[in-house]
Amino acid sequence: MCGRYGSWSASEALADHLGARSIPADEEPGPSWNLAPGADVRVVVERARPAAGGSPPGRALRCARWGLLPPWAADPRAARRAFNARGETAAVKPTFRAAMRDFRVLVPADCWYEWRRDADRPDRPAHRPYALAAADGAPLLLAGLCSWWRPPAPSEEAREPAPSDAPGARGPVREPAPGLRPGPALHDGWLLTCAILTRPAGQDLAWLHDREPVVLRREDAGAWLDPSVRDGAGAAALLRRRRPPLRWWEVGPAVGHVRAQGPGLIAPVDPGAIVSQA
């Protein structure tokens, strides 16, 4: 599972690291040490051809809202149940299968958080948060999915192209749905949404949780993003590859408060207890 993560690296540095164009200034969500579902986050997309509005092809950082909404979703609240997608079934599940085929992305992260239940230690908090990051300090490249969504409308009036990175996503321009929070993930009435893929936890992390986000190696990122590959089941094979080495450490309980921010959230409880893989 991945229900909380941090992403504070500068967008320009991320773009250089990934050979991508940096995020447009009006889409920049800013750094965060504590992102939760519903937040506007950065994703890396790759287009095979220009998108509507003249955006050029190639690799770029964009802003998306965390919680995927398929085009047919009637209510934006459905995103609350779709911030993660199981890698084993995403290619066949109705909510995710179109995105697995057409709109695979990377979600850059500097760490993710997981809570360990420690029932054998009554002197410790019931759930203890841990931060997990790349052992070499590089950004984590989480495998993700994106989908453009627009609110339902009673009539199909003016037909204009969506500002889409996904093939064939065209439809009428509509006003944002009532209650839909404004933000940089909204593009001319369309909302770009995303989910993070997960898989069974490796033996090295099974003590912490039974699921983990799919962390791709840099050499696998291009194959995952490749828009010419429209085989969701085939792309899913990349989700089973070995991830890069990690390091992890226990952090304080403040990260459990969704509005808490700042680098102090990742300070280790015990600096001598940081575990780093080779």
Phi, psi and omega in degrees: 000151173217099182246003178202134176207170177239143178213097185239354177300145179297141181300323180297319179293319177298316180299317178296318181298326186253003181063043185236162170284143181288166184289141176301146184303325182280358177251355186295114180279345181088164181290151177211137175262005187202080180263134179237162176309139185099346179283155171274125189228165178271140174227157176251122181243160175224127181251142175273341182212165180301142175271168176303145183089359175089005178299130186286161175290172179113191185263137184206154170275136176226172178251132179226158176265131186283113184133105191279135174242114174293159184303332184273358181297135181269339188225125181297343178292345177297338180297336181299335182262002188228041176275339172239151174228132178288125181298332182290334187234357186300329183289346182240345180287133183306323183295327190245346192294324178294319179293324176297327180279318194244342193214063176274139184223172169251143174246103181288137181219148173266337173196164165231161184245144173218149182252131179256131175273127184237075184291340183276357182237082182298344179277355181246160176303149183299323179234123183249124182279143175235146171257139178234134184217172176291138182298329182269003179082359179287161175298143171283137178252094181277134177289130182222173178229149177232156176209135171278139180224143173227149182293148176301148178227146182289339182222151177260087185269252184293127178262117177227153180289145173287154175282067198255143169265349182263145182296137168074008182274092178234154180176184183285148172287131182227157176285150177304147180296146176304134180085356178282118185295131175292162179165175185291350176278352176271129184230101178052044178087353177258143179249124174272123185240159183212162174223155177255132181278144179233166177212170177301141181296142173292166181301329182288341181244002183297335178293339186262315182198160179272355177230157175216152174293151177281114177258116182272146169288154182300324181289345177263351186296319182297319179294323179294319182282338190311110183287348178281345178269107182247043179237096183299319180294321178293318179296330181298338179298330178295335183288347181262000182285160182296135178274165176290161179299149182240167165225153181210158182200154177283139177240172182285167184289350184300331182295342178290346177270117191299334181269356179292141181217165173113156182296342177298339181295333183262006179295130181290142174297320179227100182302337179278356184251016177289129179258130180230128178279152179288000000 
